[in-house]
Amino acid sequence: MSFSFSKVIEKPSHIITVENKIVPLKLPKTKGVYVLLDEKGEVLYTGKSNNIRVRFYNHLSNCHNKKLKKEIESENIKKILIYECETMLDVNFLEKYLIQSGISRGKYNIEYTDKIIDIKLKTYFDEVNGVF
């Protein structure tokens, strides 16, 4: 018997419809992965955070991705899917899986490379195991 993430990923914990502007106060303060969709249901961006509400305040004030910032300011984001996670390890694996599998690869996601993800995961494991 083989393992597949696709068999264990639950439906989103929250599906938030955005009328006009994103209102961070309507978002949970939990760690997890979020997926931003436009009116056609096309994935614009998939991201992660240890506090989704705070991350959206950052997106609204100082977004690192200029194209995504333009979508947010133009009020083109119509739905937010949120997958709450128990640990940051879960968050990192889920985000990587959603993007690299193509399930939720947003057109504004900066392409992940295995090397970057592997470095982040190694750093996480080193921190957990007290290497630092």
C-alpha positions, 0 to 999 in steps of 0.5 A: 500500500502506498501513501498519497497526500491527496488521500489525507488532505481535508476540505478547507477549514474555512471558505470565505466569500469576499464582497469587495475588500478583504477584511482581515478581522473575518479571518482566523488567527490560526496557522495554516495555508490560504488560497486566493481565488478570483471570480472565475475560481482561478487560483491567484496565490497560495500562501502560508502563515503562522497567523493568517489574520496578521498575514493578511494585514501584511498583504494589505499594507506591504505585499512582497508580490507587486502583481498580487498587491495589484489584484488585492487593491483592484478587489479581484479576490473573491474567495479565500480558502483556508486550511488550518494546520496544527503545526508549522511542519504541517503548514510547510508540507501542505503549501508545498504539496498544493503548489507543486502538485498543481492543485492550487498553484497560483499564477502569482506564486513565485515558483518553488524549487525543491532546493528552496523548500528542502533548505527551509524544511532542513532548517525547521528540522534542525530547529526542532531537534535543537541543532541551532 
